[in-house]
Amino acid sequence: MTTAATPASTSDADFATRVRVYYEDTDAGGIVYYANYLRYFERARTDWLRALGIEHRRLAQEEGIAFVVRDCALDYRLPARLDDELRIEVTVREVRRAWLRLAQRACALPGGTPLVCAELRIAAIRQADGRPTALPRALLEKLAP
């Protein structure tokens, strides 16, 4: 799976990246295996944070903070197939002290037909004990209205 960051100009997304579907991403039926969308969404969130100037490794080393998926719901609408190019979007829906609610979509290119839509809650935790903690101040400042 390769990705390339792109401006999120063709939708209401805050960030988008492109993914090419490789053979390893597909199941015996030749379509993207359902769990691989979670990988695509994770990669897009990581690239989104990086575009905001926030890196997972630095957060962990300097602040002892990690992000975890608290809950998620996915709606599989249409399949993607080998060699398809997908646009993986990240949209911030809600910002709280210790978590974010995000919407993510995998859309077919060209055209942007939504294939899989997800709603996720991403929580910040202290690596030392796994307990909830406040989101990093740098992230809150970048997401402030």
Biotite code that builds the C-alpha atoms (Angstrom):
import biotite.structure as struc

atoms = struc.array([
    struc.Atom([0.000, 0.000, 0.000], chain_id="A", res_id=1, res_name="MET", atom_name="CA", element="C"),
    struc.Atom([1.443, 3.362, -0.987], chain_id="A", res_id=2, res_name="THR", atom_name="CA", element="C"),
    struc.Atom([0.093, 6.738, -0.046], chain_id="A", res_id=3, res_name="THR", atom_name="CA", element="C"),
    struc.Atom([0.550, 10.299, -1.155], chain_id="A", res_id=4, res_name="ALA", atom_name="CA", element="C"),
    struc.Atom([-0.836, 13.295, 0.706], chain_id="A", res_id=5, res_name="ALA", atom_name="CA", element="C"),
    struc.Atom([-3.194, 15.510, -1.275], chain_id="A", res_id=6, res_name="THR", atom_name="CA", element="C"),
    struc.Atom([-5.076, 18.692, -0.477], chain_id="A", res_id=7, res_name="PRO", atom_name="CA", element="C"),
    struc.Atom([-8.581, 18.039, 0.762], chain_id="A", res_id=8, res_name="ALA", atom_name="CA", element="C"),
    struc.Atom([-10.149, 20.326, -1.811], chain_id="A", res_id=9, res_name="SER", atom_name="CA", element="C"),
    struc.Atom([-12.724, 18.038, -3.444], chain_id="A", res_id=10, res_name="THR", atom_name="CA", element="C"),
    struc.Atom([-14.815, 17.416, -0.317], chain_id="A", res_id=11, res_name="SER", atom_name="CA", element="C"),
    struc.Atom([-15.446, 18.820, 3.147], chain_id="A", res_id=12, res_name="ASP", atom_name="CA", element="C"),
    struc.Atom([-12.567, 16.713, 4.504], chain_id="A", res_id=13, res_name="ALA", atom_name="CA", element="C"),
    struc.Atom([-9.851, 18.362, 6.563], chain_id="A", res_id=14, res_name="ASP", atom_name="CA", element="C"),
    struc.Atom([-7.208, 16.098, 5.024], chain_id="A", res_id=15, res_name="PHE", atom_name="CA", element="C"),
    struc.Atom([-6.952, 13.413, 2.356], chain_id="A", res_id=16, res_name="ALA", atom_name="CA", element="C"),
    struc.Atom([-4.373, 10.992, 1.080], chain_id="A", res_id=17, res_name="THR", atom_name="CA", element="C"),
    struc.Atom([-4.355, 8.591, -1.853], chain_id="A", res_id=18, res_name="ARG", atom_name="CA", element="C"),
    struc.Atom([-3.914, 4.833, -1.616], chain_id="A", res_id=19, res_name="VAL", atom_name="CA", element="C"),
    struc.Atom([-3.380, 2.298, -4.396], chain_id="A", res_id=20, res_name="ARG", atom_name="CA", element="C"),
    struc.Atom([-4.899, -1.153, -3.826], chain_id="A", res_id=21, res_name="VAL", atom_name="CA", element="C"),
    struc.Atom([-2.288, -3.898, -4.150], chain_id="A", res_id=22, res_name="TYR", atom_name="CA", element="C"),
    struc.Atom([-2.706, -7.645, -4.431], chain_id="A", res_id=23, res_name="TYR", atom_name="CA", element="C"),
    struc.Atom([-1.823, -8.060, -0.749], chain_id="A", res_id=24, res_name="GLU", atom_name="CA", element="C"),
    struc.Atom([-4.804, -5.842, 0.169], chain_id="A", res_id=25, res_name="ASP", atom_name="CA", element="C"),
    struc.Atom([-7.375, -8.110, -1.476], chain_id="A", res_id=26, res_name="THR", atom_name="CA", element="C"),
    struc.Atom([-9.172, -11.273, -0.439], chain_id="A", res_id=27, res_name="ASP", atom_name="CA", element="C"),
    struc.Atom([-9.843, -14.446, -2.431], chain_id="A", res_id=28, res_name="ALA", atom_name="CA", element="C"),
    struc.Atom([-12.665, -12.652, -4.250], chain_id="A", res_id=29, res_name="GLY", atom_name="CA", element="C"),
    struc.Atom([-10.321, -9.945, -5.530], chain_id="A", res_id=30, res_name="GLY", atom_name="CA", element="C"),
    struc.Atom([-11.772, -7.138, -3.435], chain_id="A", res_id=31, res_name="ILE", atom_name="CA", element="C"),
    struc.Atom([-10.182, -5.203, -0.581], chain_id="A", res_id=32, res_name="VAL", atom_name="CA", element="C"),
    struc.Atom([-10.345, -7.292, 2.577], chain_id="A", res_id=33, res_name="TYR", atom_name="CA", element="C"),
    struc.Atom([-12.641, -5.480, 5.001], chain_id="A", res_id=34, res_name="TYR", atom_name="CA", element="C"),
    struc.Atom([-10.065, -5.045, 7.789], chain_id="A", res_id=35, res_name="ALA", atom_name="CA", element="C"),
    struc.Atom([-7.621, -3.303, 5.449], chain_id="A", res_id=36, res_name="ASN", atom_name="CA", element="C"),
    struc.Atom([-9.807, -0.206, 5.462], chain_id="A", res_id=37, res_name="TYR", atom_name="CA", element="C"),
    struc.Atom([-8.832, 0.195, 9.117], chain_id="A", res_id=38, res_name="LEU", atom_name="CA", element="C"),
    struc.Atom([-5.182, 0.240, 7.987], chain_id="A", res_id=39, res_name="ARG", atom_name="CA", element="C"),
    struc.Atom([-5.957, 2.830, 5.312], chain_id="A", res_id=40, res_name="TYR", atom_name="CA", element="C"),
    struc.Atom([-7.768, 4.990, 7.856], chain_id="A", res_id=41, res_name="PHE", atom_name="CA", element="C"),
    struc.Atom([-4.912, 4.680, 10.382], chain_id="A", res_id=42, res_name="GLU", atom_name="CA", element="C"),
    struc.Atom([-2.368, 5.736, 7.795], chain_id="A", res_id=43, res_name="ARG", atom_name="CA", element="C"),
    struc.Atom([-4.489, 8.735, 6.782], chain_id="A", res_id=44, res_name="ALA", atom_name="CA", element="C"),
    struc.Atom([-4.813, 9.849, 10.428], chain_id="A", res_id=45, res_name="ARG", atom_name="CA", element="C"),
    struc.Atom([-1.051, 9.563, 10.880], chain_id="A", res_id=46, res_name="THR", atom_name="CA", element="C"),
    struc.Atom([-0.412, 11.606, 7.732], chain_id="A", res_id=47, res_name="ASP", atom_name="CA", element="C"),
    struc.Atom([-3.020, 14.160, 8.850], chain_id="A", res_id=48, res_name="TRP", atom_name="CA", element="C"),
    struc.Atom([-1.264, 14.607, 12.195], chain_id="A", res_id=49, res_name="LEU", atom_name="CA", element="C"),
    struc.Atom([2.090, 14.859, 10.439], chain_id="A", res_id=50, res_name="ARG", atom_name="CA", element="C"),
    struc.Atom([0.657, 17.572, 8.156], chain_id="A", res_id=51, res_name="ALA", atom_name="CA", element="C"),
    struc.Atom([-0.315, 19.435, 11.333], chain_id="A", res_id=52, res_name="LEU", atom_name="CA", element="C"),
    struc.Atom([3.271, 19.135, 12.572], chain_id="A", res_id=53, res_name="GLY", atom_name="CA", element="C"),
    struc.Atom([2.523, 16.416, 15.125], chain_id="A", res_id=54, res_name="ILE", atom_name="CA", element="C"),
    struc.Atom([4.422, 13.136, 15.025], chain_id="A", res_id=55, res_name="GLU", atom_name="CA", element="C"),
    struc.Atom([3.492, 10.014, 16.984], chain_id="A", res_id=56, res_name="HIS", atom_name="CA", element="C"),
    struc.Atom([7.095, 9.171, 17.860], chain_id="A", res_id=57, res_name="ARG", atom_name="CA", element="C"),
    struc.Atom([7.858, 12.655, 19.197], chain_id="A", res_id=58, res_name="ARG", atom_name="CA", element="C"),
    struc.Atom([4.640, 12.703, 21.238], chain_id="A", res_id=59, res_name="LEU", atom_name="CA", element="C"),
    struc.Atom([5.538, 9.365, 22.774], chain_id="A", res_id=60, res_name="ALA", atom_name="CA", element="C"),
    struc.Atom([9.159, 10.282, 23.509], chain_id="A", res_id=61, res_name="GLN", atom_name="CA", element="C"),
    struc.Atom([8.693, 13.860, 24.680], chain_id="A", res_id=62, res_name="GLU", atom_name="CA", element="C"),
    struc.Atom([5.245, 13.836, 26.279], chain_id="A", res_id=63, res_name="GLU", atom_name="CA", element="C"),
    struc.Atom([4.538, 10.160, 26.936], chain_id="A", res_id=64, res_name="GLY", atom_name="CA", element="C"),
    struc.Atom([1.273, 10.395, 24.975], chain_id="A", res_id=65, res_name="ILE", atom_name="CA", element="C"),
    struc.Atom([-0.180, 7.925, 22.513], chain_id="A", res_id=66, res_name="ALA", atom_name="CA", element="C"),
    struc.Atom([-3.452, 7.825, 20.593], chain_id="A", res_id=67, res_name="PHE", atom_name="CA", element="C"),
    struc.Atom([-5.817, 4.869, 20.672], chain_id="A", res_id=68, res_name="VAL", atom_name="CA", element="C"),
    struc.Atom([-9.042, 4.095, 18.876], chain_id="A", res_id=69, res_name="VAL", atom_name="CA", element="C"),
    struc.Atom([-11.703, 4.188, 21.593], chain_id="A", res_id=70, res_name="ARG", atom_name="CA", element="C"),
    struc.Atom([-14.520, 3.099, 19.309], chain_id="A", res_id=71, res_name="ASP", atom_name="CA", element="C"),
    struc.Atom([-15.344, 2.945, 15.641], chain_id="A", res_id=72, res_name="CYS", atom_name="CA", element="C"),
    struc.Atom([-18.232, 2.120, 13.337], chain_id="A", res_id=73, res_name="ALA", atom_name="CA", element="C"),
    struc.Atom([-17.792, 1.342, 9.650], chain_id="A", res_id=74, res_name="LEU", atom_name="CA", element="C"),
    struc.Atom([-20.343, 1.318, 6.848], chain_id="A", res_id=75, res_name="ASP", atom_name="CA", element="C"),
    struc.Atom([-19.193, -0.781, 3.897], chain_id="A", res_id=76, res_name="TYR", atom_name="CA", element="C"),
    struc.Atom([-21.092, 0.485, 0.850], chain_id="A", res_id=77, res_name="ARG", atom_name="CA", element="C"),
    struc.Atom([-19.171, -0.656, -2.237], chain_id="A", res_id=78, res_name="LEU", atom_name="CA", element="C"),
    struc.Atom([-16.041, -2.746, -2.786], chain_id="A", res_id=79, res_name="PRO", atom_name="CA", element="C"),
    struc.Atom([-12.648, -1.583, -3.976], chain_id="A", res_id=80, res_name="ALA", atom_name="CA", element="C"),
    struc.Atom([-10.608, -3.889, -6.190], chain_id="A", res_id=81, res_name="ARG", atom_name="CA", element="C"),
    struc.Atom([-7.037, -4.604, -7.172], chain_id="A", res_id=82, res_name="LEU", atom_name="CA", element="C"),
    struc.Atom([-5.261, -1.581, -8.725], chain_id="A", res_id=83, res_name="ASP", atom_name="CA", element="C"),
    struc.Atom([-8.013, 0.867, -7.729], chain_id="A", res_id=84, res_name="ASP", atom_name="CA", element="C"),
    struc.Atom([-6.883, 4.244, -6.465], chain_id="A", res_id=85, res_name="GLU", atom_name="CA", element="C"),
    struc.Atom([-8.658, 5.457, -3.331], chain_id="A", res_id=86, res_name="LEU", atom_name="CA", element="C"),
    struc.Atom([-8.902, 8.801, -1.628], chain_id="A", res_id=87, res_name="ARG", atom_name="CA", element="C"),
    struc.Atom([-8.825, 8.365, 2.166], chain_id="A", res_id=88, res_name="ILE", atom_name="CA", element="C"),
    struc.Atom([-10.292, 11.356, 3.975], chain_id="A", res_id=89, res_name="GLU", atom_name="CA", element="C"),
    struc.Atom([-10.139, 12.629, 7.556], chain_id="A", res_id=90, res_name="VAL", atom_name="CA", element="C"),
    struc.Atom([-12.724, 15.079, 8.877], chain_id="A", res_id=91, res_name="THR", atom_name="CA", element="C"),
    struc.Atom([-12.763, 16.390, 12.440], chain_id="A", res_id=92, res_name="VAL", atom_name="CA", element="C"),
    struc.Atom([-16.291, 16.225, 13.872], chain_id="A", res_id=93, res_name="ARG", atom_name="CA", element="C"),
    struc.Atom([-15.748, 17.003, 17.555], chain_id="A", res_id=94, res_name="GLU", atom_name="CA", element="C"),
    struc.Atom([-12.836, 17.997, 19.784], chain_id="A", res_id=95, res_name="VAL", atom_name="CA", element="C"),
    struc.Atom([-12.907, 17.299, 23.504], chain_id="A", res_id=96, res_name="ARG", atom_name="CA", element="C"),
    struc.Atom([-10.241, 17.621, 26.168], chain_id="A", res_id=97, res_name="ARG", atom_name="CA", element="C"),
    struc.Atom([-9.035, 14.005, 25.862], chain_id="A", res_id=98, res_name="ALA", atom_name="CA", element="C"),
    struc.Atom([-10.517, 12.747, 22.593], chain_id="A", res_id=99, res_name="TRP", atom_name="CA", element="C"),
    struc.Atom([-11.491, 13.525, 19.028], chain_id="A", res_id=100, res_name="LEU", atom_name="CA", element="C"),
    struc.Atom([-14.439, 12.300, 17.023], chain_id="A", res_id=101, res_name="ARG", atom_name="CA", element="C"),
    struc.Atom([-13.418, 11.851, 13.398], chain_id="A", res_id=102, res_name="LEU", atom_name="CA", element="C"),
    struc.Atom([-15.223, 10.860, 10.229], chain_id="A", res_id=103, res_name="ALA", atom_name="CA", element="C"),
    struc.Atom([-13.232, 9.011, 7.617], chain_id="A", res_id=104, res_name="GLN", atom_name="CA", element="C"),
    struc.Atom([-14.096, 7.885, 4.119], chain_id="A", res_id=105, res_name="ARG", atom_name="CA", element="C"),
    struc.Atom([-12.503, 5.734, 1.468], chain_id="A", res_id=106, res_name="ALA", atom_name="CA", element="C"),
    struc.Atom([-13.634, 7.059, -1.913], chain_id="A", res_id=107, res_name="CYS", atom_name="CA", element="C"),
    struc.Atom([-13.053, 5.668, -5.391], chain_id="A", res_id=108, res_name="ALA", atom_name="CA", element="C"),
    struc.Atom([-10.968, 7.717, -7.808], chain_id="A", res_id=109, res_name="LEU", atom_name="CA", element="C"),
    struc.Atom([-11.735, 9.255, -10.125], chain_id="A", res_id=110, res_name="PRO", atom_name="CA", element="C"),
    struc.Atom([-15.141, 10.534, -9.145], chain_id="A", res_id=111, res_name="GLY", atom_name="CA", element="C"),
    struc.Atom([-15.039, 10.271, -5.372], chain_id="A", res_id=112, res_name="GLY", atom_name="CA", element="C"),
    struc.Atom([-17.799, 7.699, -4.862], chain_id="A", res_id=113, res_name="THR", atom_name="CA", element="C"),
    struc.Atom([-17.789, 6.775, -1.151], chain_id="A", res_id=114, res_name="PRO", atom_name="CA", element="C"),
    struc.Atom([-16.941, 3.099, -0.656], chain_id="A", res_id=115, res_name="LEU", atom_name="CA", element="C"),
    struc.Atom([-16.493, 2.874, 3.113], chain_id="A", res_id=116, res_name="VAL", atom_name="CA", element="C"),
    struc.Atom([-17.478, 5.464, 5.727], chain_id="A", res_id=117, res_name="CYS", atom_name="CA", element="C"),
    struc.Atom([-16.310, 5.404, 9.337], chain_id="A", res_id=118, res_name="ALA", atom_name="CA", element="C"),
    struc.Atom([-16.935, 7.285, 12.560], chain_id="A", res_id=119, res_name="GLU", atom_name="CA", element="C"),
    struc.Atom([-14.164, 6.990, 15.134], chain_id="A", res_id=120, res_name="LEU", atom_name="CA", element="C"),
    struc.Atom([-13.347, 8.305, 18.573], chain_id="A", res_id=121, res_name="ARG", atom_name="CA", element="C"),
    struc.Atom([-9.608, 8.705, 19.096], chain_id="A", res_id=122, res_name="ILE", atom_name="CA", element="C"),
    struc.Atom([-8.450, 9.095, 22.698], chain_id="A", res_id=123, res_name="ALA", atom_name="CA", element="C"),
    struc.Atom([-5.164, 10.301, 24.145], chain_id="A", res_id=124, res_name="ALA", atom_name="CA", element="C"),
    struc.Atom([-3.572, 8.088, 26.793], chain_id="A", res_id=125, res_name="ILE", atom_name="CA", element="C"),
    struc.Atom([-0.480, 8.213, 28.971], chain_id="A", res_id=126, res_name="ARG", atom_name="CA", element="C"),
    struc.Atom([1.892, 5.510, 27.784], chain_id="A", res_id=127, res_name="GLN", atom_name="CA", element="C"),
    struc.Atom([3.108, 4.899, 31.321], chain_id="A", res_id=128, res_name="ALA", atom_name="CA", element="C"),
    struc.Atom([-0.200, 3.553, 32.604], chain_id="A", res_id=129, res_name="ASP", atom_name="CA", element="C"),
    struc.Atom([-2.700, 3.594, 29.712], chain_id="A", res_id=130, res_name="GLY", atom_name="CA", element="C"),
    struc.Atom([-4.925, 6.119, 31.475], chain_id="A", res_id=131, res_name="ARG", atom_name="CA", element="C"),
    struc.Atom([-6.729, 8.894, 29.585], chain_id="A", res_id=132, res_name="PRO", atom_name="CA", element="C"),
    struc.Atom([-4.937, 12.215, 29.377], chain_id="A", res_id=133, res_name="THR", atom_name="CA", element="C"),
    struc.Atom([-5.486, 15.572, 27.740], chain_id="A", res_id=134, res_name="ALA", atom_name="CA", element="C"),
    struc.Atom([-4.828, 15.882, 24.036], chain_id="A", res_id=135, res_name="LEU", atom_name="CA", element="C"),
    struc.Atom([-1.502, 17.551, 23.304], chain_id="A", res_id=136, res_name="PRO", atom_name="CA", element="C"),
    struc.Atom([-1.745, 21.332, 23.546], chain_id="A", res_id=137, res_name="ARG", atom_name="CA", element="C"),
    struc.Atom([-0.177, 21.714, 20.068], chain_id="A", res_id=138, res_name="ALA", atom_name="CA", element="C"),
    struc.Atom([-3.000, 19.651, 18.557], chain_id="A", res_id=139, res_name="LEU", atom_name="CA", element="C"),
    struc.Atom([-5.725, 21.507, 20.448], chain_id="A", res_id=140, res_name="LEU", atom_name="CA", element="C"),
    struc.Atom([-4.301, 24.828, 19.264], chain_id="A", res_id=141, res_name="GLU", atom_name="CA", element="C"),
    struc.Atom([-4.285, 23.687, 15.641], chain_id="A", res_id=142, res_name="LYS", atom_name="CA", element="C"),
    struc.Atom([-7.866, 22.417, 15.864], chain_id="A", res_id=143, res_name="LEU", atom_name="CA", element="C"),
    struc.Atom([-9.258, 25.449, 17.708], chain_id="A", res_id=144, res_name="ALA", atom_name="CA", element="C"),
    struc.Atom([-12.008, 27.235, 15.771], chain_id="A", res_id=145, res_name="PRO", atom_name="CA", element="C"),
])
